[in-house]
Amino acid sequence: MPADMAGPMSRAGTDDLRGALFMTASTAGFVINDALMKAISARMPLPPVLFLRGLWASGLLLLLLVLQGGVRYRPDGVTARRLSLRVLCEIGATFSFLYALFNMPIANAAAIMMVTPLVVTLGAALLFGEAVGWRRWTAIGIGFAGVILIVRPGNSHFNVYALSALVAVAFTVGRDLFTRSFPLAVPSSFVALTTALAVTVAGGVLTPLTGWGSLDLPVGLMLGAAAVGLMIGYLFIVMAMRTGDVGFVSPFRYTVLLWALILGFVVFDELPDGLTLAGSLIVVSTGIYTLHQGRAAQRQAKPWPRRSAR
């Protein structure tokens, strides 16, 4: 290997590794947040949990936005409308996913959510006209078969909680598709803060209907820790997507299922059955394959620039 090529190739490999570690840290943060929220659910109803966690998360995101210098950003009319629709999708996704999470094993809920990238690919093809070859269409179909193994319609596993998780998938897909339509000038921290504030307000508005539950210092500290986990997830996923090769880094988002299995077993003594694990493996495998095929198609269209985290 020529000496002048060894340096760039070595740096590329290091960036890929760092990006993969960032993505893995991001999924760990999200699952820690989920586990803490599930633990808190035994003490408090969903609305006040979202309200109090939102206060923590919004404060942290506001600090991040100030440090990034994004407080002066103002969206134009079109972006503001799309942002409003994204916020509505985020509220729907948050309430429906946490309702499912509070009432079913954490690994099962995470496994159902793993179908989201497949549905986003489907939505991008139908709404934005993005090219999806027969291989990815086949992978999407197989991935949906994996979801059927997890939820098992007609079986006791398919209940209102599994349906709520599927509704969360639909809202999450809408959120991601609206995000996809934002101009690059829109700061990610501004979008995250706007969303966090909206979910916080929604939780606050609904809290009088449910009451506060058993709010004490330990619960307050757990809510703060959940907000920190959420912030870790948001921060590291941005760093991951700006470091290394996207095609290499993106599949590591599926480590969320590994973390969910570990925490579900250690914290809640939950262990999915064989069909759920098989369905999860199918969903993850087809998701990774779809990402790989999409990356290959992008390489044929134009080179994907590498970006380093700043």
Secondary structure, DSSP 4 states (H G I P E B T S, - for coil): --HHHHHHHHHHHHHHHHHHHHHHHHHHHHHHHHHHHHHHTTTS-HHHHHHHHHHHHHHHHHHHHHHHT-TT----HHHHHHHHHHHHHHHHHHHHHHHHHTTS-HHHHHHHHTTHHHHHHHHHHHHH-----HHHHHHHHHHHHHHHHHH-TTSTT-SHHHHHHHHHHHHHHHHHHHHHTS-TTS-HHHHHHHHHHHHHHHHHHHHHHH---S--HHHHHHHHHHHHHHHHHHHHHHHHHTSB-HHHHGGGGGHHHHHHHHHHHHHH-----HHHHHHHHHHHHHHHHHHHHHHHHHHHHSPPPPB---
